[in-house]
Amino acid sequence: MVVIRLSRGGAKARPFFNIVVADKRVRRDGRFIERLGFYNPSAKGGEEGLRIAQDRLAYWVGVGAQTSPTVDRLIKQAAKQAA
């Protein structure tokens, strides 16, 4: 099964997450199929905190990829920012 989930990066006290499409059996920060965007929870000031490629997201959901609950929440948040 293919899932859309977060992959953690960044430093010890400064998390940074990539939104990736990966096989469910692969570990969290392991191999992925495609990077769809990023989420930076510690973005300050004018820094961009969230970016998602909506066209690629629609494609992967259309072919049956499941989203994690956290990615679902971030998708709703991105849609609210765009509106």
ZILINLIN-V422343 format. One record per pair of residues at least 24 apart in sequence whose ideal C-beta (glycine too) atoms are under 10 Angstrom apart, sorted by the first residue. I is the first residue (numbers start at 1). J is the second residue. Records with the same first field share a line. If there is no record, write none. Layout:
BEGIN
I->J, J
END
This chain:
BEGIN
1->25, 64, 65, 66
2->33, 34, 60, 63, 64, 65, 66
3->32, 60, 65, 66, 67, 68, 71
4->32, 33, 34, 36, 52, 56, 57, 60, 61, 65, 66, 67, 68, 71, 72, 74, 75
5->32, 65, 66, 67, 68, 69, 70, 71
6->38, 39, 68, 70, 71, 74
7->31, 32, 35, 38
9->38, 40
10->40, 41, 42
13->42
14->40, 41, 42
15->39, 40, 41, 42
16->40, 41, 42, 43
17->41, 50, 70, 71, 74
19->50, 51, 52, 53, 56, 57, 67, 68, 70, 71, 74, 75, 78
20->71
21->56, 57, 59, 60, 63, 65, 67
22->65
24->65, 66
33->60, 65
34->59, 60, 65
36->60, 65, 71, 75
37->71, 74, 75, 78
39->70, 71, 74, 77, 78
49->74, 77, 78, 81
50->74, 75, 77, 78, 81
51->78, 81
52->77, 78, 79, 81, 82
54->78, 79, 82
END
